[in-house]
């Protein structure tokens, strides 16, 4: 059993892969010169551009766009890109929270979709009426333009297929290697050989990236710590004051770090807990009322930022190896 396989097993014990796909009809049509009854070779593209145009007012799809953005933001803040972003790794500590929030967003999305689909016929007629008026004010052939726009509206059945909010969870695993048992014919043996080679290549690709992935996740959280400190310092220095929402932002980050710290980065966790004890024991009002306290906050954030930057550049091979031993312990117990 390779070391990388034990890394994979450790990752499997600490989290899952998450895939979220949100789609809806964008209500846009790419207009060409021909749609206006104009010859393409007679149009100066430096001066004349059609491009994608909205078929319906953007506010009619704004709620769906917002829900899509909220879903993507939730996934990005709660996961790490795995295998170059092909999937997202969701630590078990965030699994329940993310599932509940995604389910809520999906319910809102489904309700908005049902509302949009139920009013689609009247919306289409209203939009066509607006396009009919606009077409008459443009150069070219208004009849041809209106026909192109009308054809861009999907039918009811096709429209329903363009909406979806899909949430999928996967367990990380490497492909099983096929065997030659009960295989007699030469072509079947060749098929097993080809499949075995493909499976081996897939295993090597996944396994070789596991330790690198853990190191990247540790570095990313450390860099995020430094970035947060920079932004908080900019806020305090620019306003000359301290607001409670600024302190709450640090508190939320420390809690989020704890949930995302699947690799057990004890050094960064200890720094954050020390910061919580030293800087978050005072309220924003106390910081505003005392120059000494406010200077202490600035110094504390500066120290944390520098420490996070230093840790982000350190060799984390020891931490990564410690994480990989979780998988080794499992195999030892299984034996």
MODELLER restraints for C-alpha pairs under 7 A, 6 or more apart:
rsr = mdl.restraints
at = mdl.atoms
rsr.add(forms.Gaussian(group=physical.xy_distance, feature=features.Distance(at['CA:4:A'], at['CA:207:A']), mean=4.93, stdev=0.5))
rsr.add(forms.Gaussian(group=physical.xy_distance, feature=features.Distance(at['CA:4:A'], at['CA:208:A']), mean=6.12, stdev=0.5))
rsr.add(forms.Gaussian(group=physical.xy_distance, feature=features.Distance(at['CA:4:A'], at['CA:210:A']), mean=6.38, stdev=0.5))
rsr.add(forms.Gaussian(group=physical.xy_distance, feature=features.Distance(at['CA:4:A'], at['CA:211:A']), mean=6.78, stdev=0.5))
rsr.add(forms.Gaussian(group=physical.xy_distance, feature=features.Distance(at['CA:5:A'], at['CA:207:A']), mean=5.79, stdev=0.5))
rsr.add(forms.Gaussian(group=physical.xy_distance, feature=features.Distance(at['CA:6:A'], at['CA:324:A']), mean=5.79, stdev=0.5))
rsr.add(forms.Gaussian(group=physical.xy_distance, feature=features.Distance(at['CA:6:A'], at['CA:327:A']), mean=4.30, stdev=0.5))
rsr.add(forms.Gaussian(group=physical.xy_distance, feature=features.Distance(at['CA:6:A'], at['CA:328:A']), mean=5.61, stdev=0.5))
rsr.add(forms.Gaussian(group=physical.xy_distance, feature=features.Distance(at['CA:7:A'], at['CA:210:A']), mean=6.01, stdev=0.5))
rsr.add(forms.Gaussian(group=physical.xy_distance, feature=features.Distance(at['CA:7:A'], at['CA:211:A']), mean=6.38, stdev=0.5))
rsr.add(forms.Gaussian(group=physical.xy_distance, feature=features.Distance(at['CA:7:A'], at['CA:324:A']), mean=4.50, stdev=0.5))
rsr.add(forms.Gaussian(group=physical.xy_distance, feature=features.Distance(at['CA:7:A'], at['CA:327:A']), mean=6.04, stdev=0.5))
rsr.add(forms.Gaussian(group=physical.xy_distance, feature=features.Distance(at['CA:8:A'], at['CA:207:A']), mean=6.54, stdev=0.5))
rsr.add(forms.Gaussian(group=physical.xy_distance, feature=features.Distance(at['CA:8:A'], at['CA:210:A']), mean=6.12, stdev=0.5))
rsr.add(forms.Gaussian(group=physical.xy_distance, feature=features.Distance(at['CA:9:A'], at['CA:327:A']), mean=5.10, stdev=0.5))
rsr.add(forms.Gaussian(group=physical.xy_distance, feature=features.Distance(at['CA:10:A'], at['CA:324:A']), mean=6.12, stdev=0.5))
rsr.add(forms.Gaussian(group=physical.xy_distance, feature=features.Distance(at['CA:10:A'], at['CA:326:A']), mean=5.45, stdev=0.5))
rsr.add(forms.Gaussian(group=physical.xy_distance, feature=features.Distance(at['CA:10:A'], at['CA:327:A']), mean=4.55, stdev=0.5))
rsr.add(forms.Gaussian(group=physical.xy_distance, feature=features.Distance(at['CA:12:A'], at['CA:171:A']), mean=6.69, stdev=0.5))
rsr.add(forms.Gaussian(group=physical.xy_distance, feature=features.Distance(at['CA:12:A'], at['CA:172:A']), mean=5.75, stdev=0.5))
rsr.add(forms.Gaussian(group=physical.xy_distance, feature=features.Distance(at['CA:14:A'], at['CA:91:A']), mean=5.81, stdev=0.5))
rsr.add(forms.Gaussian(group=physical.xy_distance, feature=features.Distance(at['CA:14:A'], at['CA:92:A']), mean=5.66, stdev=0.5))
rsr.add(forms.Gaussian(group=physical.xy_distance, feature=features.Distance(at['CA:14:A'], at['CA:262:A']), mean=6.45, stdev=0.5))
rsr.add(forms.Gaussian(group=physical.xy_distance, feature=features.Distance(at['CA:15:A'], at['CA:89:A']), mean=6.68, stdev=0.5))
rsr.add(forms.Gaussian(group=physical.xy_distance, feature=features.Distance(at['CA:15:A'], at['CA:90:A']), mean=5.41, stdev=0.5))
rsr.add(forms.Gaussian(group=physical.xy_distance, feature=features.Distance(at['CA:15:A'], at['CA:91:A']), mean=4.11, stdev=0.5))
rsr.add(forms.Gaussian(group=physical.xy_distance, feature=features.Distance(at['CA:15:A'], at['CA:92:A']), mean=4.59, stdev=0.5))
rsr.add(forms.Gaussian(group=physical.xy_distance, feature=features.Distance(at['CA:16:A'], at['CA:89:A']), mean=5.83, stdev=0.5))
rsr.add(forms.Gaussian(group=physical.xy_distance, feature=features.Distance(at['CA:16:A'], at['CA:90:A']), mean=5.36, stdev=0.5))
rsr.add(forms.Gaussian(group=physical.xy_distance, feature=features.Distance(at['CA:16:A'], at['CA:91:A']), mean=6.57, stdev=0.5))
rsr.add(forms.Gaussian(group=physical.xy_distance, feature=features.Distance(at['CA:16:A'], at['CA:169:A']), mean=6.60, stdev=0.5))
rsr.add(forms.Gaussian(group=physical.xy_distance, feature=features.Distance(at['CA:16:A'], at['CA:170:A']), mean=5.85, stdev=0.5))
rsr.add(forms.Gaussian(group=physical.xy_distance, feature=features.Distance(at['CA:16:A'], at['CA:171:A']), mean=5.23, stdev=0.5))
rsr.add(forms.Gaussian(group=physical.xy_distance, feature=features.Distance(at['CA:16:A'], at['CA:172:A']), mean=6.53, stdev=0.5))
rsr.add(forms.Gaussian(group=physical.xy_distance, feature=features.Distance(at['CA:17:A'], at['CA:87:A']), mean=6.26, stdev=0.5))
rsr.add(forms.Gaussian(group=physical.xy_distance, feature=features.Distance(at['CA:17:A'], at['CA:88:A']), mean=5.43, stdev=0.5))
rsr.add(forms.Gaussian(group=physical.xy_distance, feature=features.Distance(at['CA:17:A'], at['CA:89:A']), mean=4.65, stdev=0.5))
rsr.add(forms.Gaussian(group=physical.xy_distance, feature=features.Distance(at['CA:17:A'], at['CA:90:A']), mean=5.86, stdev=0.5))
rsr.add(forms.Gaussian(group=physical.xy_distance, feature=features.Distance(at['CA:17:A'], at['CA:169:A']), mean=5.63, stdev=0.5))
rsr.add(forms.Gaussian(group=physical.xy_distance, feature=features.Distance(at['CA:17:A'], at['CA:170:A']), mean=4.89, stdev=0.5))
rsr.add(forms.Gaussian(group=physical.xy_distance, feature=features.Distance(at['CA:17:A'], at['CA:171:A']), mean=6.12, stdev=0.5))
rsr.add(forms.Gaussian(group=physical.xy_distance, feature=features.Distance(at['CA:17:A'], at['CA:172:A']), mean=6.72, stdev=0.5))
rsr.add(forms.Gaussian(group=physical.xy_distance, feature=features.Distance(at['CA:18:A'], at['CA:87:A']), mean=6.50, stdev=0.5))
rsr.add(forms.Gaussian(group=physical.xy_distance, feature=features.Distance(at['CA:18:A'], at['CA:88:A']), mean=5.28, stdev=0.5))
rsr.add(forms.Gaussian(group=physical.xy_distance, feature=features.Distance(at['CA:18:A'], at['CA:89:A']), mean=6.24, stdev=0.5))
rsr.add(forms.Gaussian(group=physical.xy_distance, feature=features.Distance(at['CA:18:A'], at['CA:90:A']), mean=6.29, stdev=0.5))
rsr.add(forms.Gaussian(group=physical.xy_distance, feature=features.Distance(at['CA:18:A'], at['CA:168:A']), mean=5.87, stdev=0.5))
rsr.add(forms.Gaussian(group=physical.xy_distance, feature=features.Distance(at['CA:18:A'], at['CA:169:A']), mean=4.72, stdev=0.5))
rsr.add(forms.Gaussian(group=physical.xy_distance, feature=features.Distance(at['CA:18:A'], at['CA:170:A']), mean=6.37, stdev=0.5))
rsr.add(forms.Gaussian(group=physical.xy_distance, feature=features.Distance(at['CA:19:A'], at['CA:87:A']), mean=6.33, stdev=0.5))
rsr.add(forms.Gaussian(group=physical.xy_distance, feature=features.Distance(at['CA:19:A'], at['CA:88:A']), mean=6.64, stdev=0.5))
rsr.add(forms.Gaussian(group=physical.xy_distance, feature=features.Distance(at['CA:19:A'], at['CA:167:A']), mean=5.98, stdev=0.5))
rsr.add(forms.Gaussian(group=physical.xy_distance, feature=features.Distance(at['CA:19:A'], at['CA:168:A']), mean=5.12, stdev=0.5))
rsr.add(forms.Gaussian(group=physical.xy_distance, feature=features.Distance(at['CA:19:A'], at['CA:169:A']), mean=6.42, stdev=0.5))
rsr.add(forms.Gaussian(group=physical.xy_distance, feature=features.Distance(at['CA:20:A'], at['CA:166:A']), mean=5.63, stdev=0.5))
rsr.add(forms.Gaussian(group=physical.xy_distance, feature=features.Distance(at['CA:20:A'], at['CA:167:A']), mean=4.71, stdev=0.5))
rsr.add(forms.Gaussian(group=physical.xy_distance, feature=features.Distance(at['CA:20:A'], at['CA:168:A']), mean=6.40, stdev=0.5))
rsr.add(forms.Gaussian(group=physical.xy_distance, feature=features.Distance(at['CA:21:A'], at['CA:165:A']), mean=5.83, stdev=0.5))
rsr.add(forms.Gaussian(group=physical.xy_distance, feature=features.Distance(at['CA:21:A'], at['CA:166:A']), mean=5.12, stdev=0.5))
rsr.add(forms.Gaussian(group=physical.xy_distance, feature=features.Distance(at['CA:21:A'], at['CA:167:A']), mean=6.72, stdev=0.5))
rsr.add(forms.Gaussian(group=physical.xy_distance, feature=features.Distance(at['CA:22:A'], at['CA:68:A']), mean=6.03, stdev=0.5))
rsr.add(forms.Gaussian(group=physical.xy_distance, feature=features.Distance(at['CA:22:A'], at['CA:164:A']), mean=5.75, stdev=0.5))
rsr.add(forms.Gaussian(group=physical.xy_distance, feature=features.Distance(at['CA:22:A'], at['CA:165:A']), mean=4.57, stdev=0.5))
rsr.add(forms.Gaussian(group=physical.xy_distance, feature=features.Distance(at['CA:22:A'], at['CA:166:A']), mean=6.45, stdev=0.5))
rsr.add(forms.Gaussian(group=physical.xy_distance, feature=features.Distance(at['CA:23:A'], at['CA:162:A']), mean=6.51, stdev=0.5))
rsr.add(forms.Gaussian(group=physical.xy_distance, feature=features.Distance(at['CA:23:A'], at['CA:163:A']), mean=5.23, stdev=0.5))
rsr.add(forms.Gaussian(group=physical.xy_distance, feature=features.Distance(at['CA:23:A'], at['CA:164:A']), mean=5.23, stdev=0.5))
rsr.add(forms.Gaussian(group=physical.xy_distance, feature=features.Distance(at['CA:23:A'], at['CA:165:A']), mean=6.57, stdev=0.5))
rsr.add(forms.Gaussian(group=physical.xy_distance, feature=features.Distance(at['CA:24:A'], at['CA:162:A']), mean=5.20, stdev=0.5))
rsr.add(forms.Gaussian(group=physical.xy_distance, feature=features.Distance(at['CA:24:A'], at['CA:163:A']), mean=4.18, stdev=0.5))
rsr.add(forms.Gaussian(group=physical.xy_distance, feature=features.Distance(at['CA:24:A'], at['CA:164:A']), mean=6.54, stdev=0.5))
rsr.add(forms.Gaussian(group=physical.xy_distance, feature=features.Distance(at['CA:25:A'], at['CA:162:A']), mean=5.42, stdev=0.5))
rsr.add(forms.Gaussian(group=physical.xy_distance, feature=features.Distance(at['CA:25:A'], at['CA:163:A']), mean=6.51, stdev=0.5))
rsr.add(forms.Gaussian(group=physical.xy_distance, feature=features.Distance(at['CA:27:A'], at['CA:54:A']), mean=5.93, stdev=0.5))
rsr.add(forms.Gaussian(group=physical.xy_distance, feature=features.Distance(at['CA:27:A'], at['CA:55:A']), mean=5.24, stdev=0.5))
rsr.add(forms.Gaussian(group=physical.xy_distance, feature=features.Distance(at['CA:27:A'], at['CA:56:A']), mean=6.31, stdev=0.5))
rsr.add(forms.Gaussian(group=physical.xy_distance, feature=features.Distance(at['CA:28:A'], at['CA:52:A']), mean=6.00, stdev=0.5))
rsr.add(forms.Gaussian(group=physical.xy_distance, feature=features.Distance(at['CA:28:A'], at['CA:53:A']), mean=5.40, stdev=0.5))
rsr.add(forms.Gaussian(group=physical.xy_distance, feature=features.Distance(at['CA:28:A'], at['CA:54:A']), mean=4.54, stdev=0.5))
rsr.add(forms.Gaussian(group=physical.xy_distance, feature=features.Distance(at['CA:28:A'], at['CA:55:A']), mean=5.39, stdev=0.5))
rsr.add(forms.Gaussian(group=physical.xy_distance, feature=features.Distance(at['CA:29:A'], at['CA:52:A']), mean=5.27, stdev=0.5))
rsr.add(forms.Gaussian(group=physical.xy_distance, feature=features.Distance(at['CA:29:A'], at['CA:53:A']), mean=5.36, stdev=0.5))
rsr.add(forms.Gaussian(group=physical.xy_distance, feature=features.Distance(at['CA:29:A'], at['CA:54:A']), mean=6.49, stdev=0.5))
rsr.add(forms.Gaussian(group=physical.xy_distance, feature=features.Distance(at['CA:29:A'], at['CA:55:A']), mean=6.62, stdev=0.5))
rsr.add(forms.Gaussian(group=physical.xy_distance, feature=features.Distance(at['CA:29:A'], at['CA:152:A']), mean=6.46, stdev=0.5))
rsr.add(forms.Gaussian(group=physical.xy_distance, feature=features.Distance(at['CA:30:A'], at['CA:51:A']), mean=5.23, stdev=0.5))
rsr.add(forms.Gaussian(group=physical.xy_distance, feature=features.Distance(at['CA:30:A'], at['CA:52:A']), mean=4.06, stdev=0.5))
rsr.add(forms.Gaussian(group=physical.xy_distance, feature=features.Distance(at['CA:30:A'], at['CA:53:A']), mean=6.20, stdev=0.5))
rsr.add(forms.Gaussian(group=physical.xy_distance, feature=features.Distance(at['CA:31:A'], at['CA:50:A']), mean=5.67, stdev=0.5))
rsr.add(forms.Gaussian(group=physical.xy_distance, feature=features.Distance(at['CA:31:A'], at['CA:51:A']), mean=5.69, stdev=0.5))
rsr.add(forms.Gaussian(group=physical.xy_distance, feature=features.Distance(at['CA:31:A'], at['CA:52:A']), mean=6.23, stdev=0.5))
rsr.add(forms.Gaussian(group=physical.xy_distance, feature=features.Distance(at['CA:32:A'], at['CA:50:A']), mean=6.49, stdev=0.5))
rsr.add(forms.Gaussian(group=physical.xy_distance, feature=features.Distance(at['CA:33:A'], at['CA:39:A']), mean=6.42, stdev=0.5))
rsr.add(forms.Gaussian(group=physical.xy_distance, feature=features.Distance(at['CA:33:A'], at['CA:40:A']), mean=5.62, stdev=0.5))
rsr.add(forms.Gaussian(group=physical.xy_distance, feature=features.Distance(at['CA:34:A'], at['CA:40:A']), mean=6.68, stdev=0.5))
rsr.add(forms.Gaussian(group=physical.xy_distance, feature=features.Distance(at['CA:35:A'], at['CA:144:A']), mean=5.97, stdev=0.5))
rsr.add(forms.Gaussian(group=physical.xy_distance, feature=features.Distance(at['CA:35:A'], at['CA:145:A']), mean=4.97, stdev=0.5))
rsr.add(forms.Gaussian(group=physical.xy_distance, feature=features.Distance(at['CA:35:A'], at['CA:148:A']), mean=6.16, stdev=0.5))
rsr.add(forms.Gaussian(group=physical.xy_distance, feature=features.Distance(at['CA:36:A'], at['CA:140:A']), mean=4.90, stdev=0.5))
rsr.add(forms.Gaussian(group=physical.xy_distance, feature=features.Distance(at['CA:36:A'], at['CA:141:A']), mean=5.15, stdev=0.5))
rsr.add(forms.Gaussian(group=physical.xy_distance, feature=features.Distance(at['CA:36:A'], at['CA:142:A']), mean=6.74, stdev=0.5))
rsr.add(forms.Gaussian(group=physical.xy_distance, feature=features.Distance(at['CA:36:A'], at['CA:144:A']), mean=6.18, stdev=0.5))
rsr.add(forms.Gaussian(group=physical.xy_distance, feature=features.Distance(at['CA:36:A'], at['CA:145:A']), mean=5.12, stdev=0.5))
rsr.add(forms.Gaussian(group=physical.xy_distance, feature=features.Distance(at['CA:37:A'], at['CA:140:A']), mean=5.43, stdev=0.5))
rsr.add(forms.Gaussian(group=physical.xy_distance, feature=features.Distance(at['CA:37:A'], at['CA:141:A']), mean=5.04, stdev=0.5))
rsr.add(forms.Gaussian(group=physical.xy_distance, feature=features.Distance(at['CA:37:A'], at['CA:144:A']), mean=6.44, stdev=0.5))
rsr.add(forms.Gaussian(group=physical.xy_distance, feature=features.Distance(at['CA:38:A'], at['CA:140:A']), mean=6.28, stdev=0.5))
rsr.add(forms.Gaussian(group=physical.xy_distance, feature=features.Distance(at['CA:55:A'], at['CA:127:A']), mean=6.82, stdev=0.5))
rsr.add(forms.Gaussian(group=physical.xy_distance, feature=features.Distance(at['CA:56:A'], at['CA:127:A']), mean=5.61, stdev=0.5))
rsr.add(forms.Gaussian(group=physical.xy_distance, feature=features.Distance(at['CA:64:A'], at['CA:109:A']), mean=6.40, stdev=0.5))
rsr.add(forms.Gaussian(group=physical.xy_distance, feature=features.Distance(at['CA:64:A'], at['CA:112:A']), mean=6.81, stdev=0.5))
rsr.add(forms.Gaussian(group=physical.xy_distance, feature=features.Distance(at['CA:67:A'], at['CA:105:A']), mean=6.53, stdev=0.5))
rsr.add(forms.Gaussian(group=physical.xy_distance, feature=features.Distance(at['CA:67:A'], at['CA:109:A']), mean=6.57, stdev=0.5))
rsr.add(forms.Gaussian(group=physical.xy_distance, feature=features.Distance(at['CA:71:A'], at['CA:102:A']), mean=6.72, stdev=0.5))
rsr.add(forms.Gaussian(group=physical.xy_distance, feature=features.Distance(at['CA:71:A'], at['CA:105:A']), mean=6.97, stdev=0.5))
rsr.add(forms.Gaussian(group=physical.xy_distance, feature=features.Distance(at['CA:78:A'], at['CA:90:A']), mean=6.65, stdev=0.5))
rsr.add(forms.Gaussian(group=physical.xy_distance, feature=features.Distance(at['CA:78:A'], at['CA:94:A']), mean=6.85, stdev=0.5))
rsr.add(forms.Gaussian(group=physical.xy_distance, feature=features.Distance(at['CA:79:A'], at['CA:88:A']), mean=5.75, stdev=0.5))
rsr.add(forms.Gaussian(group=physical.xy_distance, feature=features.Distance(at['CA:79:A'], at['CA:89:A']), mean=5.25, stdev=0.5))
rsr.add(forms.Gaussian(group=physical.xy_distance, feature=features.Distance(at['CA:79:A'], at['CA:90:A']), mean=4.73, stdev=0.5))
rsr.add(forms.Gaussian(group=physical.xy_distance, feature=features.Distance(at['CA:80:A'], at['CA:88:A']), mean=5.40, stdev=0.5))
rsr.add(forms.Gaussian(group=physical.xy_distance, feature=features.Distance(at['CA:80:A'], at['CA:89:A']), mean=5.05, stdev=0.5))
rsr.add(forms.Gaussian(group=physical.xy_distance, feature=features.Distance(at['CA:80:A'], at['CA:90:A']), mean=6.83, stdev=0.5))
rsr.add(forms.Gaussian(group=physical.xy_distance, feature=features.Distance(at['CA:80:A'], at['CA:217:A']), mean=6.76, stdev=0.5))
rsr.add(forms.Gaussian(group=physical.xy_distance, feature=features.Distance(at['CA:81:A'], at['CA:87:A']), mean=6.13, stdev=0.5))
rsr.add(forms.Gaussian(group=physical.xy_distance, feature=features.Distance(at['CA:81:A'], at['CA:88:A']), mean=4.59, stdev=0.5))
rsr.add(forms.Gaussian(group=physical.xy_distance, feature=features.Distance(at['CA:81:A'], at['CA:89:A']), mean=6.20, stdev=0.5))
rsr.add(forms.Gaussian(group=physical.xy_distance, feature=features.Distance(at['CA:82:A'], at['CA:88:A']), mean=5.25, stdev=0.5))
rsr.add(forms.Gaussian(group=physical.xy_distance, feature=features.Distance(at['CA:82:A'], at['CA:89:A']), mean=5.86, stdev=0.5))
rsr.add(forms.Gaussian(group=physical.xy_distance, feature=features.Distance(at['CA:82:A'], at['CA:213:A']), mean=6.97, stdev=0.5))
rsr.add(forms.Gaussian(group=physical.xy_distance, feature=features.Distance(at['CA:91:A'], at['CA:260:A']), mean=6.25, stdev=0.5))
rsr.add(forms.Gaussian(group=physical.xy_distance, feature=features.Distance(at['CA:91:A'], at['CA:262:A']), mean=6.25, stdev=0.5))
rsr.add(forms.Gaussian(group=physical.xy_distance, feature=features.Distance(at['CA:93:A'], at['CA:259:A']), mean=5.32, stdev=0.5))
rsr.add(forms.Gaussian(group=physical.xy_distance, feature=features.Distance(at['CA:94:A'], at['CA:259:A']), mean=6.05, stdev=0.5))
rsr.add(forms.Gaussian(group=physical.xy_distance, feature=features.Distance(at['CA:106:A'], at['CA:165:A']), mean=5.98, stdev=0.5))
rsr.add(forms.Gaussian(group=physical.xy_distance, feature=features.Distance(at['CA:131:A'], at['CA:146:A']), mean=6.81, stdev=0.5))
rsr.add(forms.Gaussian(group=physical.xy_distance, feature=features.Distance(at['CA:132:A'], at['CA:146:A']), mean=6.32, stdev=0.5))
rsr.add(forms.Gaussian(group=physical.xy_distance, feature=features.Distance(at['CA:135:A'], at['CA:142:A']), mean=4.78, stdev=0.5))
rsr.add(forms.Gaussian(group=physical.xy_distance, feature=features.Distance(at['CA:135:A'], at['CA:145:A']), mean=6.67, stdev=0.5))
rsr.add(forms.Gaussian(group=physical.xy_distance, feature=features.Distance(at['CA:135:A'], at['CA:146:A']), mean=6.81, stdev=0.5))
rsr.add(forms.Gaussian(group=physical.xy_distance, feature=features.Distance(at['CA:136:A'], at['CA:142:A']), mean=5.62, stdev=0.5))
rsr.add(forms.Gaussian(group=physical.xy_distance, feature=features.Distance(at['CA:174:A'], at['CA:203:A']), mean=5.30, stdev=0.5))
rsr.add(forms.Gaussian(group=physical.xy_distance, feature=features.Distance(at['CA:175:A'], at['CA:199:A']), mean=5.66, stdev=0.5))
rsr.add(forms.Gaussian(group=physical.xy_distance, feature=features.Distance(at['CA:175:A'], at['CA:203:A']), mean=6.30, stdev=0.5))
rsr.add(forms.Gaussian(group=physical.xy_distance, feature=features.Distance(at['CA:176:A'], at['CA:199:A']), mean=6.93, stdev=0.5))
rsr.add(forms.Gaussian(group=physical.xy_distance, feature=features.Distance(at['CA:177:A'], at['CA:196:A']), mean=5.57, stdev=0.5))
rsr.add(forms.Gaussian(group=physical.xy_distance, feature=features.Distance(at['CA:177:A'], at['CA:199:A']), mean=6.05, stdev=0.5))
rsr.add(forms.Gaussian(group=physical.xy_distance, feature=features.Distance(at['CA:178:A'], at['CA:192:A']), mean=6.37, stdev=0.5))
rsr.add(forms.Gaussian(group=physical.xy_distance, feature=features.Distance(at['CA:178:A'], at['CA:195:A']), mean=6.97, stdev=0.5))
rsr.add(forms.Gaussian(group=physical.xy_distance, feature=features.Distance(at['CA:178:A'], at['CA:196:A']), mean=5.70, stdev=0.5))
rsr.add(forms.Gaussian(group=physical.xy_distance, feature=features.Distance(at['CA:179:A'], at['CA:192:A']), mean=6.89, stdev=0.5))
rsr.add(forms.Gaussian(group=physical.xy_distance, feature=features.Distance(at['CA:180:A'], at['CA:189:A']), mean=6.71, stdev=0.5))
rsr.add(forms.Gaussian(group=physical.xy_distance, feature=features.Distance(at['CA:180:A'], at['CA:192:A']), mean=6.60, stdev=0.5))
rsr.add(forms.Gaussian(group=physical.xy_distance, feature=features.Distance(at['CA:183:A'], at['CA:189:A']), mean=6.45, stdev=0.5))
rsr.add(forms.Gaussian(group=physical.xy_distance, feature=features.Distance(at['CA:211:A'], at['CA:320:A']), mean=6.50, stdev=0.5))
rsr.add(forms.Gaussian(group=physical.xy_distance, feature=features.Distance(at['CA:214:A'], at['CA:263:A']), mean=6.76, stdev=0.5))
rsr.add(forms.Gaussian(group=physical.xy_distance, feature=features.Distance(at['CA:214:A'], at['CA:320:A']), mean=6.44, stdev=0.5))
rsr.add(forms.Gaussian(group=physical.xy_distance, feature=features.Distance(at['CA:215:A'], at['CA:316:A']), mean=6.48, stdev=0.5))
rsr.add(forms.Gaussian(group=physical.xy_distance, feature=features.Distance(at['CA:215:A'], at['CA:320:A']), mean=6.31, stdev=0.5))
rsr.add(forms.Gaussian(group=physical.xy_distance, feature=features.Distance(at['CA:218:A'], at['CA:265:A']), mean=6.90, stdev=0.5))
rsr.add(forms.Gaussian(group=physical.xy_distance, feature=features.Distance(at['CA:219:A'], at['CA:312:A']), mean=5.11, stdev=0.5))
rsr.add(forms.Gaussian(group=physical.xy_distance, feature=features.Distance(at['CA:222:A'], at['CA:268:A']), mean=6.96, stdev=0.5))
rsr.add(forms.Gaussian(group=physical.xy_distance, feature=features.Distance(at['CA:222:A'], at['CA:308:A']), mean=5.35, stdev=0.5))
rsr.add(forms.Gaussian(group=physical.xy_distance, feature=features.Distance(at['CA:222:A'], at['CA:311:A']), mean=6.83, stdev=0.5))
rsr.add(forms.Gaussian(group=physical.xy_distance, feature=features.Distance(at['CA:222:A'], at['CA:312:A']), mean=5.49, stdev=0.5))
rsr.add(forms.Gaussian(group=physical.xy_distance, feature=features.Distance(at['CA:223:A'], at['CA:308:A']), mean=6.58, stdev=0.5))
rsr.add(forms.Gaussian(group=physical.xy_distance, feature=features.Distance(at['CA:223:A'], at['CA:309:A']), mean=6.50, stdev=0.5))
rsr.add(forms.Gaussian(group=physical.xy_distance, feature=features.Distance(at['CA:223:A'], at['CA:312:A']), mean=6.12, stdev=0.5))
rsr.add(forms.Gaussian(group=physical.xy_distance, feature=features.Distance(at['CA:225:A'], at['CA:305:A']), mean=6.86, stdev=0.5))
rsr.add(forms.Gaussian(group=physical.xy_distance, feature=features.Distance(at['CA:225:A'], at['CA:308:A']), mean=6.23, stdev=0.5))
rsr.add(forms.Gaussian(group=physical.xy_distance, feature=features.Distance(at['CA:226:A'], at['CA:305:A']), mean=4.39, stdev=0.5))
rsr.add(forms.Gaussian(group=physical.xy_distance, feature=features.Distance(at['CA:226:A'], at['CA:308:A']), mean=5.37, stdev=0.5))
rsr.add(forms.Gaussian(group=physical.xy_distance, feature=features.Distance(at['CA:226:A'], at['CA:309:A']), mean=6.03, stdev=0.5))
rsr.add(forms.Gaussian(group=physical.xy_distance, feature=features.Distance(at['CA:229:A'], at['CA:301:A']), mean=5.64, stdev=0.5))
rsr.add(forms.Gaussian(group=physical.xy_distance, feature=features.Distance(at['CA:229:A'], at['CA:305:A']), mean=5.53, stdev=0.5))
rsr.add(forms.Gaussian(group=physical.xy_distance, feature=features.Distance(at['CA:232:A'], at['CA:246:A']), mean=6.69, stdev=0.5))
rsr.add(forms.Gaussian(group=physical.xy_distance, feature=features.Distance(at['CA:233:A'], at['CA:298:A']), mean=6.53, stdev=0.5))
rsr.add(forms.Gaussian(group=physical.xy_distance, feature=features.Distance(at['CA:236:A'], at['CA:242:A']), mean=5.80, stdev=0.5))
rsr.add(forms.Gaussian(group=physical.xy_distance, feature=features.Distance(at['CA:241:A'], at['CA:288:A']), mean=5.87, stdev=0.5))
rsr.add(forms.Gaussian(group=physical.xy_distance, feature=features.Distance(at['CA:242:A'], at['CA:284:A']), mean=5.53, stdev=0.5))
rsr.add(forms.Gaussian(group=physical.xy_distance, feature=features.Distance(at['CA:242:A'], at['CA:287:A']), mean=6.36, stdev=0.5))
rsr.add(forms.Gaussian(group=physical.xy_distance, feature=features.Distance(at['CA:242:A'], at['CA:288:A']), mean=5.93, stdev=0.5))
rsr.add(forms.Gaussian(group=physical.xy_distance, feature=features.Distance(at['CA:243:A'], at['CA:284:A']), mean=5.32, stdev=0.5))
rsr.add(forms.Gaussian(group=physical.xy_distance, feature=features.Distance(at['CA:244:A'], at['CA:283:A']), mean=6.95, stdev=0.5))
rsr.add(forms.Gaussian(group=physical.xy_distance, feature=features.Distance(at['CA:244:A'], at['CA:284:A']), mean=4.94, stdev=0.5))
rsr.add(forms.Gaussian(group=physical.xy_distance, feature=features.Distance(at['CA:247:A'], at['CA:280:A']), mean=6.91, stdev=0.5))
rsr.add(forms.Gaussian(group=physical.xy_distance, feature=features.Distance(at['CA:254:A'], at['CA:272:A']), mean=6.32, stdev=0.5))
rsr.add(forms.Gaussian(group=physical.xy_distance, feature=features.Distance(at['CA:263:A'], at['CA:323:A']), mean=6.04, stdev=0.5))
rsr.add(forms.Gaussian(group=physical.xy_distance, feature=features.Distance(at['CA:279:A'], at['CA:297:A']), mean=6.15, stdev=0.5))
rsr.add(forms.Gaussian(group=physical.xy_distance, feature=features.Distance(at['CA:287:A'], at['CA:293:A']), mean=5.35, stdev=0.5))
rsr.add(forms.Gaussian(group=physical.xy_distance, feature=features.Distance(at['CA:287:A'], at['CA:294:A']), mean=4.92, stdev=0.5))
rsr.add(forms.Gaussian(group=physical.xy_distance, feature=features.Distance(at['CA:288:A'], at['CA:294:A']), mean=6.79, stdev=0.5))
